[in-house]
């Protein structure tokens, strides 16, 4: 049999050894999916804290239950290590490392480069490699192929098989998970896609092959650029409605009754998470290399990035209208996760809202049931979540709802607070009718 046929048979027999490089919000659920499907999976991550937690049969990822980790680990289907040398025994490797932005707005490729460099030491004939980390179009071909073939002499499509398959993880969701979210796969050759499809199809329900790695890379960027631009649109709409004296939430709800041609997005204090604020800028950066200005992306990014500042200016104005001064006032921020009901604070606008409030002289505290401590990387400060949310509501001059966690009793908050700024319409009709509330 050919190398391709031998590898496909291993996936069909579930004898292939699977390696996951990067065991975070993307890698861990993927590793669990493959292990649940009957594969032997090894997670590889340089952070010993993750490995130590895993080896205690404890999950450090909110979407993966501890009971699942314990069962798969004790059953021998899922293990973890910090030793990259284990890659030499793997038949398949998925790269799920972070792809942040530098402070200059350029892609930070250091995690992908480091993972590829480690893998290059152990790549061998009969291995399939899938990059899942969101990146600019061309990364798989321009970065992965040279690193994995120049010293090894292996031929892509014959000896090794390389693909890009974008992660589509949305933390906190129960309806769409790693298992049932359709998986786009684009390869360097048709044989690469065939091998990766045999691998991923052994665990994931729907595989969507595309003609190239670049098509798969671009599809991921389109998904998140679509969301970023539409969020930017409604954020700007919120600013316009405030100046017009119109309720933006009423406008959005009314437009949302149209059964066709409209998709509902809602405004907020800014963008957060590991995808939407970052991924479109990878595309924008790549297009600048080609002397093209991605104007929609740049404009939406400008609007969204300015929302924390706009929120703080609205808080200041609303307090002035009530005869209060922001400087010296006690301000409680409710919710710092980037979206409701998760423990993820990456790129959360709450960090900038808090930083701006502090710069205005406010005495800021926060409460989040999922996040016990936060730190602002650029400002250098740390804060602990207050233990008693309602006590803090009572003692504060202003309460700012940044993340609308379901756990909060908003009616009780409204009744106890002196003033509330609701950036998420968490109070709904209660907030609209109360003179203690200002809304985005």
Secondary structure, 3 states (H helix, E strand, C coil): CCHHHHHHHHHHHCCCEEEEECCCCCHHHHHHHHHHCCCEEEEECCCHHHHHHHHCCCCCCCCCCHHHHHHHHHCCCEEEECCHHHHHHCCEEEECCCCCECCCCCECCHHHHHHHHHHHCCCCCCEEEEECCCCCCCHHHHHHHHHHHCCCCCCECCCEEEEECCCCCCCCCCCCCCCCCCEEEEECCHHHHHHHHHHHCCCCCCEEEECCHHHHHHHHHHHHHHHHHHHHHHHHHHHHHHHHCCCHHHHHHHHCCCCCCCCCCCCCCCCCCCCCCCHHHHHHHHHHHCCCCCHHHHHHHHHHHHHHHHHHHHHHHHHHHCCCCCCCCEEEEECCCCCCCCCCCCCCHHHHHHHHHHHCCCEEEEECCCCCEEECCCCCCEEECCCCHHHHHHHCCEEEECCCCCCCCHHHHHHHCCCEEECCCCCCHHHHHCCCEEEC
